[in-house]
Amino acid sequence: MRGHYSAAASCPQSFIVPGDCAGMRFDQVLAKLLPEYSRSRLQEWIAAGQASLDGAAAQAKQKVWGGEAIVVQPQAHPAELPHQAEDIALDVVYEDAALLVIDKQAGLVVHPGSGNWQGTLLNALLHHAPQLEGVPRAGIVHRLDKDTSGLLVVAKTLTAQTALVRQLQARSVRREYLALVWGEVRHGGKVDAPIGRHPTQRVKMAAVENGKPAVTHYQVEEKFPSCTLLRCRLETGRTHQIRVHLTSIGHPLVGDSVYLKGAQKCMPQLRDLLHGFPRQALHATRLALEHPESGETMEWHAPLPQDLRELLHQIRDSTHEPA
């Protein structure tokens, strides 16, 4: 799926330090001898002991004087290696020759990336349906955050993938989420605010003027003291969209460690319960789309997972007033 990696890249490479490199740092010499690799990659190899100087491990800052023997054992970056199939349990809601609908568990990363090169939904899909190796991104056309649970559709063929991407672009795929937020939301509404990368905190997204268009509709499902269960419908599918939009109107998600700032006002009997919930309280509960082959409108529902059901049950018990 990522074919630019060559097995030859892992073969040891030997060099003699040229005389004109005398006085240079070890990492500077490697950068000169191996210009096809980034300085950071070379420093990683040095730190891992994959680049030796006269048969011994060396420090990046160590000086060389010419004539020393260098042996480098290049290692491909995980991003350059083919994705591996892994036997990871999937909750398959629906499957046919064109589509696969998954009820993703919280804690499962959708696509390999920095810090999560294995153990992802993509790895699980390659095990479940090996033919997905021939489909870009193993058929994944949209994502859920690691700690968001719920419905996600996967295309099993190139034709299905193209059709689903077009539906997403046309905003005809219907996606609804249940979200438990801080504060008492009195009525439903709409957030229409562009979303882009946070200007100073690169791991976060934010509502910014020059962002991509993003629209979230929400309605009240159940009211509690100190928090509210909302049903959110996406028109667009921007990264962290619901989390960003609800935070922007003063109602961040319960358990959201990225967007939740400080302690929230809360009735005493709910404080530990809400602040102790270990993930953002967000679940993709409904998915509707047009089947890419038959044209039939199909719809799936996923009930709340156990952790969110238990949280709501405890909230109701804690706030119930005896007759």
Backbone bond lengths (Angstrom), bond angles and torsions (degrees), N, CA, C in turn:
res aa  C-N    CA-C-N  psi(-1)  N-CA   C-N-CA  omega(-1)  CA-C   N-CA-C  phi
1 M - - - 1.461 - - 1.525 111.23 -
2 R 1.331 115.85 -24.53 1.462 120.32 173.92 1.515 106.60 -127.51
3 G 1.329 117.44 83.93 1.441 122.19 -165.42 1.506 116.31 -81.22
4 H 1.364 119.33 3.41 1.453 118.33 -176.17 1.517 112.39 -80.09
5 Y 1.336 118.61 -6.29 1.466 119.98 178.01 1.520 109.27 -80.17
6 S 1.325 115.59 134.11 1.460 121.25 177.99 1.509 110.05 -116.58
7 A 1.335 116.57 138.39 1.457 120.47 179.07 1.521 110.90 -61.08
8 A 1.349 116.65 -26.76 1.459 119.79 179.99 1.512 112.12 -62.83
9 A 1.351 115.62 -23.44 1.461 119.26 -178.33 1.516 111.64 -65.60
10 S 1.358 117.85 -19.82 1.460 120.62 -177.73 1.523 112.80 -91.64
11 C 1.346 118.21 -0.55 1.466 121.05 179.82 1.525 110.00 -76.00
12 P 1.327 118.13 138.45 1.463 120.48 178.52 1.529 111.23 -58.62
13 Q 1.309 115.98 143.77 1.456 121.96 177.79 1.520 109.02 -123.54
14 S 1.349 116.24 133.86 1.467 121.23 -176.27 1.524 110.57 -116.09
15 F 1.329 115.60 143.39 1.455 121.64 -179.70 1.521 109.26 -143.13
16 I 1.325 115.76 158.68 1.454 122.39 167.15 1.524 106.83 -112.94
17 V 1.332 116.25 130.44 1.450 119.91 -176.91 1.534 109.30 -63.35
18 P 1.333 116.84 120.51 1.479 119.41 179.05 1.526 111.63 -63.18
19 G 1.309 115.58 150.77 1.457 119.94 -179.75 1.512 113.38 -60.78
20 D 1.347 117.16 -31.52 1.469 118.61 -178.68 1.528 113.05 -75.26
21 C 1.327 117.09 0.80 1.472 120.90 176.26 1.530 111.53 -96.89
22 A 1.322 117.24 3.00 1.467 120.39 -177.95 1.520 110.82 -55.25
23 G 1.337 114.87 131.19 1.459 121.07 178.94 1.516 114.19 90.72
24 M 1.327 117.41 -6.89 1.460 120.36 179.96 1.527 110.77 -82.93
25 R 1.335 115.79 158.86 1.458 121.07 174.73 1.521 109.57 -73.39
26 F 1.332 114.33 153.90 1.467 120.44 -179.34 1.533 110.92 -57.55
27 D 1.348 117.62 -45.67 1.460 119.28 -178.28 1.523 111.88 -67.09
28 Q 1.336 117.32 -30.84 1.456 120.12 177.27 1.529 111.07 -68.15
29 V 1.335 116.11 -38.70 1.462 120.27 178.11 1.529 110.37 -65.31
30 L 1.340 116.30 -43.15 1.465 119.13 178.50 1.528 110.99 -61.49
31 A 1.335 116.14 -39.77 1.462 119.44 179.14 1.528 111.08 -62.61
32 K 1.328 116.40 -33.80 1.459 120.87 178.68 1.525 111.45 -74.26
33 L 1.334 116.37 -38.97 1.462 120.55 -177.79 1.524 112.60 -79.61
34 L 1.332 116.79 -27.58 1.466 121.70 -177.38 1.535 110.06 -126.23
35 P 1.319 117.77 65.48 1.475 120.59 -174.79 1.528 113.75 -66.56
36 E 1.323 117.49 -14.03 1.466 119.50 -179.27 1.523 112.90 -75.55
37 Y 1.351 117.25 -10.37 1.458 121.26 179.73 1.529 110.01 -109.94
38 S 1.319 116.12 148.14 1.464 120.12 179.74 1.523 110.54 -71.69
39 R 1.337 116.30 156.94 1.461 120.84 178.06 1.535 110.76 -60.38
40 S 1.317 116.85 -39.59 1.470 119.32 -179.34 1.525 111.17 -65.61
41 R 1.343 117.11 -37.31 1.461 119.99 178.56 1.532 110.25 -64.91
42 L 1.324 116.61 -43.36 1.464 120.69 179.34 1.523 111.21 -62.99
43 Q 1.321 116.48 -39.21 1.466 119.78 178.86 1.526 111.14 -67.01
44 E 1.330 116.98 -34.47 1.467 120.30 175.45 1.519 110.42 -62.51
45 W 1.330 116.71 -42.38 1.466 120.25 179.51 1.523 111.22 -64.93
46 I 1.321 116.62 -40.67 1.465 120.20 178.54 1.525 109.74 -61.89
47 A 1.327 116.60 -47.53 1.470 121.38 -178.63 1.526 111.22 -62.39
48 A 1.337 117.04 -31.45 1.469 121.36 -178.29 1.526 112.15 -87.81
49 G 1.331 117.34 2.44 1.456 120.30 -179.73 1.512 114.25 75.89
50 Q 1.341 116.63 19.41 1.463 120.78 -178.72 1.531 112.78 -92.66
51 A 1.338 116.41 4.38 1.461 121.30 175.58 1.529 107.06 -134.76
52 S 1.325 116.91 115.62 1.468 121.09 -176.04 1.526 111.13 -109.97
53 L 1.316 114.65 156.78 1.459 122.49 179.48 1.523 107.28 -125.47
54 D 1.329 116.35 115.22 1.468 121.44 -175.31 1.524 111.70 52.18
55 G 1.329 115.19 41.79 1.454 121.12 174.29 1.506 115.48 80.50
56 A 1.320 118.26 3.96 1.461 120.97 -178.59 1.530 110.06 -127.01
57 A 1.334 115.11 155.12 1.463 119.67 175.42 1.520 109.06 -62.35
58 A 1.310 115.94 148.73 1.463 120.35 -178.12 1.524 109.70 -134.30
59 Q 1.323 116.15 161.86 1.452 122.84 176.77 1.526 109.04 -94.90
60 A 1.316 115.87 150.84 1.459 119.87 -179.31 1.530 111.58 -57.91
61 K 1.331 117.09 -36.68 1.470 121.08 -176.16 1.527 113.45 -85.63
62 Q 1.327 116.87 -4.02 1.464 120.22 -177.03 1.529 111.57 -63.18
63 K 1.335 116.64 135.05 1.458 121.51 -179.02 1.535 110.75 -80.52
64 V 1.340 115.38 147.21 1.464 121.25 174.40 1.529 107.93 -118.86
65 W 1.326 116.07 158.50 1.467 119.09 -173.55 1.525 113.25 -128.37
66 G 1.341 116.65 4.49 1.456 120.64 178.35 1.519 111.39 99.40
67 G 1.322 115.59 134.98 1.448 121.39 178.86 1.513 114.76 93.01
68 E 1.320 118.37 -12.17 1.462 119.61 179.33 1.539 110.19 -69.40
69 A 1.325 114.36 152.65 1.467 120.38 177.72 1.524 109.52 -93.98
70 I 1.315 115.88 128.57 1.465 122.07 177.78 1.525 108.42 -114.16
71 V 1.322 116.22 132.36 1.463 121.45 172.56 1.525 107.60 -124.20
72 V 1.311 116.04 125.05 1.469 122.05 -179.23 1.516 108.88 -117.27
73 Q 1.335 115.64 130.85 1.466 121.63 175.33 1.519 107.22 -108.57
74 P 1.348 118.13 88.88 1.466 119.77 -177.40 1.532 111.79 -60.24
75 Q 1.310 115.00 141.49 1.459 120.77 175.25 1.521 108.60 -124.91
76 A 1.297 116.42 128.84 1.463 119.63 179.12 1.524 109.93 -65.19
77 H 1.303 115.46 142.86 1.459 120.64 173.47 1.526 107.94 -68.98
78 P 1.336 117.58 145.87 1.474 118.79 -179.69 1.524 113.32 -52.89
79 A 1.333 117.15 -31.42 1.462 119.89 -178.86 1.523 112.07 -67.88
80 E 1.340 117.05 -17.81 1.457 121.13 -177.89 1.522 113.31 -94.74
81 L 1.313 116.59 -9.20 1.461 120.40 -177.30 1.523 111.08 -89.14
82 P 1.321 118.12 150.06 1.467 119.91 176.18 1.532 110.27 -61.45
83 H 1.314 115.94 140.95 1.461 119.61 176.47 1.527 109.27 -65.32
84 Q 1.319 116.16 140.83 1.461 121.41 -177.87 1.534 110.56 -103.10
85 A 1.328 115.26 142.98 1.464 119.84 173.27 1.523 109.16 -72.96
86 E 1.332 116.09 136.39 1.466 120.81 179.25 1.522 109.18 -133.84
87 D 1.316 115.04 139.58 1.463 121.12 -178.16 1.523 109.38 -80.71
88 I 1.333 114.96 83.96 1.464 122.33 -179.92 1.525 107.29 -115.43
89 A 1.310 116.59 129.58 1.472 120.92 -176.66 1.523 111.19 -62.16
90 L 1.328 115.14 134.75 1.456 121.69 176.90 1.523 109.30 -122.97
91 D 1.332 116.10 142.18 1.458 121.39 174.12 1.526 107.18 -94.48
92 V 1.333 115.90 95.19 1.462 121.52 -176.44 1.529 109.02 -85.02
93 V 1.316 115.39 117.93 1.465 121.36 -179.65 1.526 110.84 -87.21
94 Y 1.332 115.21 -36.60 1.474 119.83 -178.72 1.524 108.20 -154.97
95 E 1.344 116.04 145.71 1.457 119.35 175.67 1.523 109.76 -155.17
96 D 1.341 115.25 136.35 1.455 121.70 169.25 1.524 107.15 -142.72
97 A 1.326 118.05 -163.46 1.459 120.33 -175.71 1.521 113.21 -69.49
98 A 1.343 117.03 -19.29 1.467 120.52 -175.13 1.515 113.60 -110.65
99 L 1.336 116.93 -29.99 1.462 121.20 -170.86 1.513 112.53 -127.33
100 L 1.311 114.09 153.82 1.461 121.95 171.80 1.518 105.93 -140.26
101 V 1.321 117.87 123.08 1.460 122.13 178.60 1.524 108.01 -113.16
102 I 1.313 115.34 124.96 1.460 123.08 -175.61 1.522 110.06 -113.22
103 D 1.320 116.70 140.51 1.468 121.78 167.18 1.536 105.43 -97.33
104 K 1.323 116.22 94.60 1.464 121.35 -172.74 1.520 111.59 -73.17
105 Q 1.322 115.68 134.05 1.455 119.85 176.64 1.524 110.73 -79.20
106 A 1.312 116.37 149.66 1.462 120.76 174.90 1.523 109.26 -62.40
107 G 1.327 115.94 142.83 1.452 121.02 179.44 1.510 114.23 97.46
108 L 1.338 117.21 -9.53 1.461 121.32 -179.46 1.530 109.48 -96.62
109 V 1.332 116.29 118.25 1.464 121.51 175.87 1.521 108.52 -71.86
110 V 1.330 117.54 140.06 1.464 120.39 -176.56 1.523 111.72 -77.98
111 H 1.322 117.53 -48.33 1.467 120.74 -173.66 1.516 109.98 -128.76
112 P 1.345 118.86 139.04 1.465 120.21 178.57 1.520 111.76 -55.92
113 G 1.320 115.14 143.18 1.453 121.10 179.00 1.510 108.99 -166.99
114 S 1.302 116.54 -171.62 1.456 121.94 -176.23 1.526 111.73 -52.32
115 G 1.327 115.96 120.40 1.455 121.12 179.19 1.509 114.41 85.06
116 N 1.335 117.29 -10.75 1.471 120.95 -179.20 1.529 109.12 -138.35
117 W 1.324 116.57 68.96 1.459 120.18 -177.29 1.524 112.25 -87.01
118 Q 1.315 117.31 -13.48 1.456 121.96 178.97 1.520 109.32 -134.99
119 G 1.333 115.66 169.77 1.456 120.12 175.96 1.507 114.68 71.23
120 T 1.338 117.55 26.53 1.462 121.33 -177.60 1.531 111.52 -102.69
121 L 1.321 115.08 171.77 1.460 120.26 175.63 1.531 110.30 -59.52
122 L 1.324 118.02 -39.70 1.455 120.43 179.16 1.528 111.26 -59.23
123 N 1.333 117.00 -43.57 1.464 119.91 177.33 1.523 111.16 -61.80
124 A 1.325 116.19 -39.58 1.464 120.62 178.86 1.527 111.37 -66.40
125 L 1.336 116.96 -38.91 1.464 120.67 179.94 1.524 111.66 -63.83
126 L 1.324 116.89 -39.14 1.459 120.24 -179.99 1.527 111.53 -64.37
127 H 1.333 116.43 -29.91 1.468 120.04 175.99 1.521 110.65 -77.09
128 H 1.328 115.92 -41.81 1.464 120.70 -177.17 1.529 111.23 -68.20
129 A 1.330 117.13 -40.60 1.467 121.87 -177.47 1.529 108.10 -139.03
130 P 1.340 117.94 86.21 1.467 121.52 -174.69 1.529 114.70 -55.38
131 Q 1.332 117.40 -24.85 1.461 119.23 -179.52 1.524 112.09 -66.00
132 L 1.336 117.29 -14.80 1.461 120.55 179.22 1.526 112.20 -67.42
133 E 1.327 116.87 -11.36 1.461 119.48 175.60 1.531 110.96 -61.21
134 G 1.323 116.14 -24.69 1.456 120.45 -179.86 1.512 114.24 -90.74
135 V 1.327 117.52 3.17 1.464 122.06 179.61 1.530 108.13 -112.62
136 P 1.322 119.22 131.34 1.465 120.37 179.76 1.522 112.00 -52.68
137 R 1.338 115.37 136.60 1.474 123.19 -179.86 1.526 111.69 55.07
138 A 1.327 116.03 28.38 1.466 122.26 179.66 1.529 111.98 53.57
139 G 1.332 115.75 31.28 1.465 120.77 175.70 1.515 115.08 85.77
140 I 1.313 118.40 0.95 1.467 121.49 -179.76 1.527 109.42 -71.83
141 V 1.317 117.20 123.82 1.470 120.89 -178.40 1.528 112.97 -114.89
142 H 1.314 117.05 -15.18 1.466 120.68 173.45 1.520 107.03 -151.53
143 R 1.309 116.79 167.04 1.458 119.55 -172.61 1.518 111.86 -129.63
144 L 1.310 114.39 161.20 1.458 122.86 167.22 1.522 106.41 -121.37
145 D 1.325 116.75 145.36 1.464 119.86 176.34 1.522 109.98 -60.08
146 K 1.304 115.67 156.44 1.466 121.55 -178.52 1.525 111.93 -48.36
147 D 1.320 117.77 -48.16 1.463 120.68 -174.06 1.517 113.56 -96.57
148 T 1.328 117.05 14.43 1.460 121.38 171.60 1.522 107.87 -98.79
149 S 1.305 116.87 132.82 1.461 121.46 178.98 1.520 109.76 -99.59
150 G 1.351 115.56 166.64 1.448 119.38 170.29 1.507 116.44 121.60
151 L 1.328 115.49 -163.17 1.456 124.13 -166.27 1.530 113.19 -78.02
152 L 1.325 114.18 136.24 1.455 121.79 179.00 1.526 107.63 -147.63
153 V 1.337 116.73 132.16 1.460 120.67 -178.02 1.523 109.96 -100.59
154 V 1.337 115.53 143.20 1.464 123.14 179.27 1.520 108.12 -126.56
155 A 1.341 116.14 135.69 1.460 121.11 176.54 1.521 109.84 -87.77
156 K 1.319 117.23 133.37 1.465 120.28 -178.23 1.529 112.66 -96.07
157 T 1.328 117.14 -6.85 1.459 120.96 177.90 1.523 108.92 -137.38
158 L 1.331 115.72 162.05 1.462 120.14 177.14 1.527 111.10 -62.79
159 T 1.324 116.50 -38.76 1.467 120.63 179.59 1.521 110.90 -62.73
160 A 1.333 115.95 -44.88 1.465 120.39 179.18 1.526 110.53 -65.13
161 Q 1.322 116.58 -39.53 1.460 119.84 179.95 1.532 111.14 -62.26
162 T 1.312 116.63 -44.58 1.468 120.48 178.48 1.517 110.95 -60.49
163 A 1.326 116.61 -43.49 1.466 120.78 -179.05 1.520 111.46 -64.76
164 L 1.336 117.17 -41.79 1.458 120.31 -178.74 1.528 111.21 -68.91
165 V 1.323 116.77 -40.06 1.469 119.80 177.64 1.527 110.15 -60.91
166 R 1.329 116.47 -40.81 1.465 119.39 178.75 1.523 111.59 -64.75
167 Q 1.338 117.02 -38.27 1.469 119.60 177.21 1.520 111.08 -65.18
168 L 1.328 116.46 -40.52 1.461 119.56 178.45 1.524 110.33 -64.06
169 Q 1.321 116.35 -41.68 1.462 119.59 178.93 1.525 111.76 -65.48
170 A 1.324 116.49 -33.97 1.465 121.53 178.87 1.520 112.23 -81.58
171 R 1.332 116.68 -3.58 1.476 123.39 179.87 1.520 112.29 61.67
172 S 1.338 116.18 31.54 1.460 119.41 179.68 1.527 112.49 -96.09
173 V 1.325 117.95 -9.06 1.463 120.94 174.75 1.535 107.51 -78.65
174 R 1.309 116.38 128.15 1.466 120.26 -177.83 1.522 109.06 -98.58
175 R 1.323 116.16 121.20 1.464 122.03 -178.74 1.521 109.31 -127.71
176 E 1.318 115.53 123.95 1.463 120.43 179.34 1.524 109.87 -123.62
177 Y 1.323 115.20 143.67 1.458 122.75 -177.18 1.515 109.76 -128.09
178 L 1.324 115.77 150.69 1.459 121.16 168.41 1.517 107.26 -104.28
179 A 1.327 115.60 130.45 1.461 121.29 -174.77 1.524 109.79 -134.38
180 L 1.320 116.85 127.60 1.458 121.21 174.56 1.515 107.16 -96.61
181 V 1.333 115.53 119.37 1.462 119.98 -174.83 1.524 110.93 -118.70
182 W 1.323 114.42 157.49 1.461 120.87 175.14 1.527 109.87 -72.98
183 G 1.318 115.11 143.46 1.458 120.79 176.45 1.511 112.40 92.20
184 E 1.309 115.09 164.61 1.459 121.76 -178.05 1.526 109.18 -100.42
185 V 1.330 115.42 106.58 1.465 121.76 179.62 1.526 107.66 -86.08
186 R 1.308 116.79 123.00 1.470 120.19 -173.65 1.521 113.22 -79.98
187 H 1.326 117.11 -36.38 1.469 119.48 -177.39 1.522 109.09 -154.74
188 G 1.336 114.48 167.99 1.453 119.70 -178.40 1.514 112.18 -74.84
189 G 1.335 114.30 174.96 1.452 119.25 -179.64 1.513 111.46 -177.26
190 K 1.316 114.95 -164.41 1.459 121.88 -178.94 1.519 109.39 -138.03
191 V 1.330 115.28 138.60 1.454 120.50 172.74 1.525 107.10 -111.79
192 D 1.323 115.41 119.09 1.466 121.92 178.54 1.520 106.65 -120.06
193 A 1.321 115.80 91.87 1.463 120.73 -175.59 1.526 109.73 -145.85
194 P 1.332 118.22 125.51 1.473 121.07 179.55 1.523 111.01 -59.52
195 I 1.329 115.77 146.06 1.463 121.02 -179.06 1.524 109.72 -121.46
196 G 1.329 114.73 135.32 1.462 120.76 176.69 1.508 109.35 -148.83
197 R 1.317 116.02 -177.58 1.456 121.12 178.77 1.524 110.10 -63.72
198 H 1.332 116.60 138.47 1.461 121.18 177.96 1.527 108.70 -59.01
199 P 1.335 118.22 136.28 1.471 120.01 -174.09 1.522 114.90 -63.92
200 T 1.322 118.15 -25.83 1.470 119.29 -178.14 1.520 113.51 -123.78
201 Q 1.332 118.63 -24.25 1.462 121.98 -179.01 1.532 108.20 -111.74
202 R 1.336 114.98 97.91 1.454 120.30 -167.97 1.527 114.24 -68.46
203 V 1.334 117.58 -17.00 1.468 119.09 179.09 1.527 111.46 -82.49
204 K 1.335 116.51 -6.10 1.452 120.62 -176.74 1.522 110.93 -113.59
205 M 1.322 114.78 157.39 1.457 121.94 169.97 1.524 107.18 -104.77
206 A 1.330 116.06 166.69 1.462 119.45 -178.28 1.524 109.49 -155.60
207 A 1.324 115.65 159.23 1.461 120.97 172.12 1.529 107.10 -78.13
208 V 1.326 115.90 108.94 1.470 120.96 -176.21 1.522 109.63 -131.91
209 E 1.322 116.42 150.34 1.458 121.26 -174.99 1.524 112.94 -60.51
210 N 1.319 116.80 -38.30 1.459 119.92 -176.22 1.524 112.83 -94.28
211 G 1.326 117.18 17.93 1.456 121.15 179.32 1.519 112.31 -80.39
212 K 1.332 115.53 -176.77 1.458 120.77 177.67 1.526 109.77 -85.00
213 P 1.335 118.00 145.41 1.468 120.19 -178.98 1.523 111.49 -55.03
214 A 1.322 115.89 138.47 1.470 120.79 -179.10 1.524 108.70 -149.89
215 V 1.337 115.11 131.68 1.465 120.71 -179.02 1.524 109.45 -133.78
216 T 1.329 115.94 128.84 1.460 122.61 177.78 1.524 108.95 -127.73
217 H 1.324 116.61 126.50 1.464 121.73 173.46 1.532 108.12 -99.88
218 Y 1.325 117.55 144.49 1.461 119.55 178.64 1.520 110.22 -142.42
219 Q 1.325 114.60 149.55 1.456 120.91 175.92 1.520 108.72 -140.10
220 V 1.308 115.76 154.64 1.460 121.27 -177.13 1.526 110.01 -81.16
221 E 1.341 115.66 124.79 1.458 121.41 176.20 1.521 111.36 -95.41
222 E 1.333 116.36 -41.99 1.469 120.69 -177.98 1.526 108.76 -157.80
223 K 1.317 115.34 134.46 1.463 120.76 -179.51 1.522 110.69 -103.34
224 F 1.329 115.42 139.78 1.456 123.08 174.94 1.524 108.53 -133.28
225 P 1.322 117.68 161.44 1.462 118.63 169.09 1.531 108.63 -64.13
226 S 1.306 117.59 129.15 1.473 124.25 174.56 1.523 115.08 80.85
227 C 1.340 119.43 -13.19 1.467 120.10 179.61 1.532 109.74 -155.32
228 T 1.343 114.54 165.51 1.462 120.73 -176.59 1.519 109.32 -142.71
229 L 1.322 116.44 138.49 1.455 121.19 173.63 1.523 108.01 -92.71
230 L 1.338 116.53 120.27 1.457 122.36 -178.30 1.521 110.73 -112.18
231 R 1.329 115.07 151.24 1.461 121.79 167.60 1.521 106.61 -106.72
232 C 1.330 116.33 122.28 1.463 121.23 -176.76 1.525 109.79 -113.14
233 R 1.316 115.41 138.43 1.469 120.75 176.31 1.523 109.04 -119.85
234 L 1.316 115.24 128.59 1.457 120.44 -178.74 1.523 111.38 -91.76
235 E 1.323 116.61 133.73 1.464 121.12 165.85 1.523 109.42 -90.46
236 T 1.337 114.90 -34.54 1.460 121.73 179.56 1.525 108.20 -121.29
237 G 1.315 116.79 173.79 1.460 119.48 -177.71 1.516 111.79 -132.58
238 R 1.307 117.82 60.77 1.460 121.23 -179.81 1.525 110.72 -79.23
239 T 1.311 115.55 156.53 1.459 120.96 177.81 1.527 110.13 -57.64
240 H 1.340 116.00 128.02 1.473 123.17 177.66 1.536 112.12 60.67
241 Q 1.328 118.33 24.61 1.463 119.99 -170.72 1.523 114.14 -55.35
242 I 1.325 117.68 -53.65 1.464 119.60 -177.71 1.524 110.24 -63.11
243 R 1.317 116.72 -42.00 1.466 120.96 -178.71 1.525 110.96 -61.44
244 V 1.321 116.19 -43.34 1.470 120.79 -179.44 1.526 111.09 -70.43
245 H 1.319 116.73 -46.61 1.461 119.92 -176.41 1.524 112.30 -64.66
246 L 1.329 117.24 -44.03 1.465 118.28 -179.52 1.524 111.50 -69.36
247 T 1.322 116.70 -34.04 1.466 119.42 174.77 1.523 110.15 -63.96
248 S 1.335 116.89 -37.41 1.467 120.58 -177.02 1.524 112.71 -66.35
249 I 1.335 117.65 -22.06 1.474 119.75 178.08 1.529 111.46 -102.30
250 G 1.329 115.71 13.72 1.466 120.06 174.60 1.503 115.82 86.67
251 H 1.338 117.65 16.36 1.459 120.89 -179.37 1.532 110.77 -132.02
252 P 1.332 116.88 70.75 1.475 119.48 179.70 1.513 111.44 -65.57
253 L 1.318 115.19 158.07 1.455 120.52 179.98 1.528 111.13 -68.94
254 V 1.307 116.00 139.92 1.458 120.85 170.55 1.533 107.93 -59.91
255 G 1.322 116.75 133.64 1.454 121.60 176.26 1.513 115.74 82.51
256 D 1.325 118.11 4.73 1.467 120.09 -177.68 1.524 110.15 -84.48
257 S 1.316 116.83 100.87 1.463 121.33 -175.15 1.528 112.64 -72.18
258 V 1.333 117.49 -17.58 1.464 120.48 -178.28 1.521 111.96 -87.61
259 Y 1.319 117.38 -44.24 1.470 120.57 -172.67 1.526 114.18 -103.94
260 L 1.305 117.46 -9.39 1.462 120.85 -179.88 1.523 109.21 -84.27
261 K 1.321 117.11 122.10 1.460 121.71 -177.60 1.530 110.16 -108.80
262 G 1.324 116.07 111.32 1.455 121.15 174.08 1.517 113.56 69.39
263 A 1.310 114.72 178.46 1.461 121.63 -179.79 1.527 110.19 -70.91
264 Q 1.324 116.01 140.52 1.457 121.92 178.77 1.526 110.11 -98.81
265 K 1.318 115.17 152.50 1.464 119.42 176.23 1.523 108.35 -63.62
266 C 1.342 115.09 134.55 1.459 117.59 -171.83 1.520 109.46 -159.32
267 M 1.338 116.63 144.04 1.456 119.20 174.93 1.529 108.02 -66.18
268 P 1.325 118.35 143.20 1.470 122.16 -170.90 1.523 114.50 -53.14
269 Q 1.331 118.57 -40.43 1.456 120.00 -175.04 1.528 113.11 -72.65
270 L 1.346 117.24 -10.45 1.460 120.10 178.13 1.530 113.17 -106.11
271 R 1.332 116.76 -8.18 1.467 119.99 -171.81 1.527 112.05 -57.03
272 D 1.320 117.28 -55.50 1.464 120.54 -177.58 1.528 111.70 -65.56
273 L 1.326 115.87 -36.93 1.466 121.03 -177.86 1.525 111.26 -63.94
274 L 1.345 116.59 -47.79 1.458 119.98 -176.59 1.521 112.37 -76.79
275 H 1.331 116.24 -42.42 1.464 118.43 -179.75 1.528 111.65 -70.61
276 G 1.323 117.44 -20.41 1.454 120.41 -178.01 1.520 114.82 -90.70
277 F 1.343 117.49 -4.44 1.465 118.38 -179.01 1.525 108.42 -68.20
278 P 1.349 118.31 128.73 1.470 120.92 -165.48 1.528 116.87 -85.56
279 R 1.327 118.95 0.85 1.465 119.41 179.21 1.516 108.75 -148.80
280 Q 1.347 116.18 167.16 1.457 117.47 176.78 1.524 108.77 -64.75
281 A 1.307 115.53 132.97 1.464 121.49 -175.63 1.525 109.77 -81.54
282 L 1.325 115.84 75.42 1.458 121.80 -174.62 1.528 109.47 -139.31
283 H 1.333 115.75 131.40 1.468 121.09 -176.10 1.521 109.58 -140.05
284 A 1.346 116.31 126.79 1.468 121.40 176.37 1.523 108.39 -79.54
285 T 1.312 116.35 103.14 1.463 120.61 -167.54 1.525 114.40 -98.08
286 R 1.350 117.39 -21.68 1.467 119.33 -177.13 1.522 109.93 -140.99
287 L 1.334 115.49 139.87 1.458 121.88 178.53 1.518 107.99 -140.64
288 A 1.318 116.86 128.44 1.457 121.21 178.49 1.521 109.00 -136.58
289 L 1.336 116.26 137.10 1.464 120.77 -178.78 1.522 109.94 -158.98
290 E 1.324 114.66 172.94 1.465 120.98 177.36 1.520 108.20 -94.43
291 H 1.330 116.27 126.55 1.459 119.07 -179.49 1.529 109.47 -60.35
292 P 1.338 117.90 129.47 1.466 120.64 -173.56 1.517 115.07 -65.57
293 E 1.323 118.44 -17.06 1.467 120.48 179.17 1.527 111.97 -105.40
294 S 1.317 117.19 -49.04 1.469 120.19 -175.42 1.526 113.28 -85.38
295 G 1.337 116.77 -21.75 1.456 120.21 -175.98 1.522 113.04 79.87
296 E 1.330 116.99 -2.46 1.466 121.55 -179.46 1.528 110.35 -70.65
297 T 1.333 115.94 140.36 1.458 119.99 174.60 1.526 108.86 -77.59
298 M 1.315 116.29 124.75 1.454 121.37 -177.62 1.529 108.99 -121.22
299 E 1.323 115.12 149.42 1.468 119.76 -175.65 1.525 109.84 -143.99
300 W 1.324 115.21 140.26 1.458 121.27 179.13 1.523 109.76 -132.75
301 H 1.337 115.00 148.86 1.466 121.38 177.80 1.531 108.47 -127.61
302 A 1.308 116.23 140.24 1.465 121.60 176.94 1.520 108.63 -124.58
303 P 1.331 118.13 118.56 1.469 119.84 179.56 1.524 110.44 -66.10
304 L 1.304 115.31 162.42 1.461 120.27 178.35 1.527 110.12 -58.05
305 P 1.321 117.42 141.25 1.468 119.75 176.16 1.514 110.68 -71.61
306 Q 1.311 115.67 168.50 1.463 121.19 -172.74 1.525 113.10 -57.37
307 D 1.331 118.17 -41.30 1.467 118.46 -175.81 1.519 111.92 -64.21
308 L 1.341 117.26 -39.04 1.462 119.37 178.60 1.523 111.87 -74.90
309 R 1.324 117.33 -35.29 1.471 119.49 175.82 1.523 110.42 -61.58
310 E 1.331 116.00 -44.24 1.460 119.62 -179.99 1.522 111.40 -65.67
311 L 1.335 116.72 -38.45 1.459 119.73 178.74 1.524 110.77 -61.46
312 L 1.331 116.98 -47.17 1.467 120.16 179.85 1.527 111.01 -64.81
313 H 1.324 116.72 -38.25 1.467 120.10 178.08 1.526 110.70 -61.65
314 Q 1.328 116.37 -42.90 1.466 120.35 179.93 1.524 111.29 -68.22
315 I 1.324 117.02 -36.12 1.465 120.19 177.26 1.524 109.83 -63.29
316 R 1.330 115.88 -46.01 1.473 119.74 -179.46 1.528 110.33 -62.23
317 D 1.324 116.99 -43.37 1.465 120.11 179.61 1.530 111.51 -63.78
318 S 1.324 115.80 -39.29 1.474 120.19 -175.73 1.521 112.35 -73.56
319 T 1.328 116.30 -25.90 1.474 119.64 -176.37 1.526 112.93 -105.90
320 H 1.339 115.98 0.21 1.464 118.89 179.94 1.518 110.66 -71.22
321 E 1.297 114.85 129.69 1.469 119.87 178.86 1.527 108.53 -97.11
322 P 1.326 118.14 119.52 1.475 121.22 -179.71 1.538 110.95 -60.28
323 A 1.319 115.20 146.03 1.466 119.74 179.27 1.512 110.21 -68.56
